[in-house]
Amino acid sequence: MNTTVNNFSVEEDEILDDELDAIIQELDKFEEEMDMHNQGLDKLFNLFDCALELYEKIDECKKNLEQLKKIIPHTSNSDDFLLGCLYCNICSALEGFVHRFISGLIKNEVDVDEKKLISSANNNLGRKKKLLTNINEIVNEYKNKTINNPFEIAILCNKLFNLNIKYDEIELEKYSTEMIRVRNSFTHNNGYNNGTYVNINKNDVEHVLFFITRFINIINDEALKKFDKQLSDVSDKHGLNIEQGQNG
């Protein structure tokens, strides 16, 4: 005979307890899944923010370069100092873009692996003492650092952010060295380098404009490829069914 308490048998009470436990377990599982999805969504929104920032930065840089391009047809090779100044301004457009580009990538890397980023930054800067210990220090370090050499920028992006910028090491280093020599001569010494005037013609200005435009497109494309891969990884890890579009 079943014992009854408050019109319920002990057997029925145990069944209700089991059912309640099952419901609680399902709710706990659902809560864990929702937490995981929410974490994934937070990461995805951060990725989208970084990609949008990157788009705005490269769009601004391209507009600046287009404005400078409009001046070139109105010059002649005899306007050597003006051409030198144009050359410098084109280099400045790259430098301004790269500072903001790196800041955006640092923001993205923090969400991926902050400890790895800090370690990579210290290694890249050759620091063995007074190590950088947090993200703000890294941002300030690169914000105050002159970054205008394409060869060094390519190395930095590949080592610090694991981009895959392909280049001919000898050719890029050679061209970058000459580019900085011209830039520094007109920026700091009225067009002179070691007492000798640096002659610049329209072809030189057009070439550096083409080179820098192509260079920023390459590093932008590689960053977007990385964002696309991260989007896929986050989607898989957190159980999100996100359909990816094409870059660009």
Salt bridges, closest charged atoms under 4 A:
GLU53 OE1 - LYS57 NZ 3.01
GLU53 OE2 - LYS107 NZ 2.91
ASP59 OD2 - LYS63 NZ 3.33
GLU60 OE1 - ARG100 NH1 2.21
GLU95 OE1 - ARG183 NH2 3.49
GLU109 OE2 - LYS226 NZ 2.32
ASP111 OD1 - LYS43 NZ 3.93
GLU141 OE1 - ARG127 NH2 2.92
GLU178 OE1 - ARG181 NE 2.91
GLU222 OE2 - LYS225 NZ 3.29
ASP233 OD2 - LYS229 NZ 2.81
